[in-house]
Amino acid sequence: MIRVALVDDHPVVRAGVRAILEGQEDLTVVGEASDAHSAEQLVAALHPDVVLMDLNLGAGPGGAETTARLRALPEPPYVLVLTTYDTEADILSAIDAGASGYLLKDAPPDDLFRAIRGTARGETVLAPTVAARLVRRSGPTLTDREVEILGLLATGMTNRTLARKLYVSEATIKSHLAHIYTKLEVDTRAAAVSRAIEQRIIRPAKS
């Protein structure tokens, strides 16, 4: 029996996923959490095999940071991201945090069942669109740091603020921006952010 925990800040979503999973003989939902703190408590107490993790957990730490916290526990579970977000920045942050898989919420139930079983076996499980996005990173592409900078640019940060946040010099930020402009074939910050959102490299900043 594969023991599954659900981490999502929407109770209706958790109820729906639980209902779907409980129809499978080899899957059982052992607990639910709505934020990073309750997720850590749940995992420490119940030791699930797989955690289904949403990326947007409200005002607190997001799914990627929560994934990193869970993977740092003494007996870490496998984490399968289940989200609506498919930008390059989201995918990379989740995988860098230790997620074993990345699935979108519009996936058919059978795909979700297979993903959970594969994750429980230690396999890497990616939605086809996610895998395709990662494959397209071969060739001239943005580095992880450049993607991070684009995400911060979208929030309106100045070069000075970026430099302070990333603990680098303003000259380094300008160098990164020059590379970003070249790769995206733009010549302004606004155009770079617009192109990155259009190409689903980053999400639009929340207003």
Buried (B, 14 or more C-beta within 10 A) or exposed (E): EBBBBBBBBBEEBBEBBBEBBEEBEEBBBBBBBBBBEBBBEBBEEEBBBBBBBBBBBEEEBBBBBBBBBBBEEEEBBBBBBBBEBBBBBBBBBBBEBBBBBBBBBEBEEEBBBBBBBBBBEEEEBBBEBBBEBBEEBEEEEBEEBBBBBBBBBBEEBEBEBBBEEBEBEBEBBEEBBEBBBEBBEBEEBEEBBBBBBEBBBBBEEEE
